[in-house]
């Protein structure tokens, strides 16, 4: 499967080759062309297009070489992964107390853990169980047991009737200079 950039490069090469073919076919009727204010003879244009095609072909072969090199690197890393891991472990054992020496190898000393008491383990397990319950997390087996039925714990209260919105209230009359409107509360300062 060709990638988009390869497809574009291929189309560009085809386009350049068609330009060369056309210039070879009609080169006698077009001895030179004005491009960007400079006169270019047909032979020089063809040579530039051929260099462009050669450059594109070099890119394709370089890309293939690069991909081969990347694959070889990945294969080598996969083959030597166990060896390098063993080497690091051996260095950790050999220089367990020497932090500076381990740093020379780009390694850090192993962290030592203090053993937990049974009470600490029990407290951690209880805390984890409470966290799972609070977050309602389940494993795959528990999720498989869950079905789409509604729980029947307690009856829910009936919803209160909603009042449909009524028409807007008419505007209240404003106070006149003679006094407040009837039924209005007097303003206290």
N, C-alpha and C positions, 0 to 999 in steps of 0.2 A: 504494500500500500504506500503510495507516494504521499509525502507530506505536502502541505500547501507551498512551502518555500521551494521544494524540489520541482513541483509542478510549474511554479512561476519561472524558475530558472530554465526549465526545459522549454517553456513557451517563449522565453526571451531568446534562447539559442535558436529556436526555429525561426523566430522573427528576424534575427540577425542574418541567418542563412538565406532567408527569402530576399532580404535586401541585397545581399551579395549576388544571388542568382539574377535578380532584376538588373543590378548594375552591370553584370557581365553581359546580359542579353542586350541591354540598351546603352552600353558604354560608348558606342561610336556616336550616338545622337546626343549624349550628355558628356562632353569632354571634361567639364568641371562644374562644381556647384558652389554658390555663395552660401556659407553657413556662418552665422554670427559675424558678418562683416568681413569674412576672410574667404578667399577663393581656394577650394580644395579640389585637386584633380581626382578623377574617378578611381584611379589606381591606389591613391593614398587612402581614400575612403574605404575601399575594399580591404586594404591592409589593416586599417584600424578595426574594422568589423571582425576580421579573422583573429586579431589579437584578443578582442573581446570574447569570442567564442572559446579560444584556447584558455583564457583565464577562467571562464566558467567551468570548463572541463577539469582544470586543475583543482578547483574548489570541490568538485564532486569526488575526485580521487583522494584529495586531502581529507575530506569528510569521512570517506570509507576507511582510510588509514586511521583516522582519529577514533572511529567507532571500534575498529579492531583493537586498538591500543586500550581503549576503555574496557572492552570485554576481557582482554588479557589481564588487566589490573584487577578487575572484579574476581576473575577466576583465581588469580594468585592469592588475593586476600582471603577468599573462601578456603583455599587449600591450607593456608598458614594460620588461620584463625585459632585453631586449637593450640598450635605451637606457641604463638605469641601470648595467648592466655596463660599457658603453663609457665612461660618465661616470667611473666608478671607475678604469678603466684610464687615462683621460686625466689624471685628478688624480694618479695614481701616477707617471706620466711627468713631469708638470709640476712636481711637488714631490718628486722622487725623493730628494733629500738632506735635505729639511727634515722631520724627524720630528715636530716640534711642529706644523707646519702640517698635516701629514697627520692628526695626532691631532684637530685642529679639525674635520676632515671625518669623523671616526670611522674612519679607515683606519690600517693599520699599514704600515710600509715593507716592501718585498719583501725576502725573504731572498736573499742572494747565495750561490751555490754555487760552490765551487772545483771545477774540472774534475778528474775522477778519472783516474789513470794507467791504462794498459792492464793493469798488474800488479794494481792494486786491483780492476778490473773482473773479471779472471780469477779472483782469489781470492773475490770475492763470488759469482760464478757457481758455483764449486766448492763453496762453503759452502751455497748454496741447493740444489744437487743432492744433497749429503750429507744435508741436513735432510729433503728429500723422501724419500730412501731410508730414513732412520731412522724417519720417521713413516709410511712406506708410503702416501704420498699419490700419487694418480694423476689425470691429466686425464680428460676424458670419453671420449676415444678409447682410452686405456689401459684404462679401466674396462670398455669394451665388449668388449675382447679377452679379459678374464678370464672363464674358464669355471669351472664347479663341480667340477673334478677335483682329487683330492688330489695334492700334490707327491710325487715319488718320489726324494727326495734320499738318505736313508739309512734302512735298516730300523730300525724301533723295537724296543726290547727287549721280550720277552714279559712281560706283567704277572705279578708274583709272586702265587702262590696266596694267597688270603686265608683266614684261619682263622675258621671260624664261631664266634660267641661260645658259650662253654660254660655250663653251669649254674654258679651261684655256688658258690664254694668253701665248705666247712663252716668254721665259726668255730674258730679255734685255741683250745685250752684255755689258761686263764690260769694264771699262776704261783701256786703255793700258798705258804704261809708256810714250808714246809720247804725250798723251793729252786725253781730254774727248771725248766721243763718239759724233758723229755728232747729232745735235739737242738737246743736253743736256745743261742744264743751267750751266753757270760757277759758281763755288763755291765762295761765298764772305765771307771774314773773318771780 
